């Protein structure tokens, strides 16, 4: 009986170790893919904030330079 109990424990331990190894491999693969995607698509928060600020400055500058058109002008787009 002792040898059978020992084998059961060893098999269960082996399966757990195998599952843990698969999980570690999957996690490493996922991290590798995430790193590649970050370099391909990602921008830092500072870059996004800077770009948004530049866009709003450009819009304000454009709006400030806009000329008023007379209301009877047929080329006015309203």
C-alpha positions in Angstrom: 0.0 0.0 0.0 2.8 2.4 0.8 4.2 2.3 -2.7 0.9 3.0 -4.3 0.3 6.0 -2.0 3.8 7.3 -2.9 3.1 7.0 -6.6 -0.2 8.9 -6.3 1.5 11.7 -4.5 4.4 11.8 -7.0 2.0 11.8 -10.0 0.0 14.6 -8.5 3.1 16.5 -7.8 4.4 15.9 -11.3 1.1 17.1 -12.8 1.2 20.3 -10.6 4.8 20.9 -11.6 3.9 20.4 -15.3 0.9 22.8 -15.1 3.0 25.4 -13.3 5.7 25.1 -16.0 3.0 25.5 -18.7 1.7 28.6 -16.9 5.2 30.1 -16.6 5.8 29.5 -20.3 2.5 31.0 -21.3 3.1 34.0 -19.1 6.6 34.5 -20.6 5.2 34.3 -24.1 2.4 36.7 -23.3 4.9 39.2 -21.8 7.1 38.8 -24.9 4.2 39.6 -27.1 3.2 42.5 -25.0 6.7 44.0 -25.1 6.7 43.7 -28.9 3.2 45.4 -29.1 4.4 48.2 -26.8 7.3 49.0 -29.0 5.1 48.8 -32.2 2.0 50.6 -31.1 2.5 52.2 -27.7 3.3 55.7 -26.8 4.0 57.0 -23.3 1.5 59.1 -21.4 3.8 62.1 -21.7 3.8 61.7 -25.5 0.0 61.5 -25.7 -0.3 64.5 -23.5 2.2 66.5 -25.5 0.4 65.7 -28.8 -3.0 66.6 -27.3 -1.5 70.0 -26.1 0.0 70.6 -29.6 -3.3 69.9 -31.3 -5.3 72.2 -29.0 -2.7 75.0 -29.5 -2.9 74.5 -33.3 -6.7 74.7 -33.2 -6.7 77.8 -31.1 -4.2 79.4 -33.4 -6.3 78.5 -36.4 -9.5 79.8 -34.8 -7.7 83.0 -33.9 -6.6 83.6 -37.5 -10.1 82.8 -38.9 -11.6 85.7 -40.9 -15.2 86.6 -40.4 -17.3 86.4 -43.5 -20.2 88.7 -44.2 -23.6 87.0 -43.7 -24.7 87.6 -47.3 -21.6 85.9 -48.7 -22.8 82.8 -50.6 -19.3 81.1 -50.1 -19.8 81.1 -46.3 -20.2 77.6 -45.0 -22.9 77.5 -42.4 
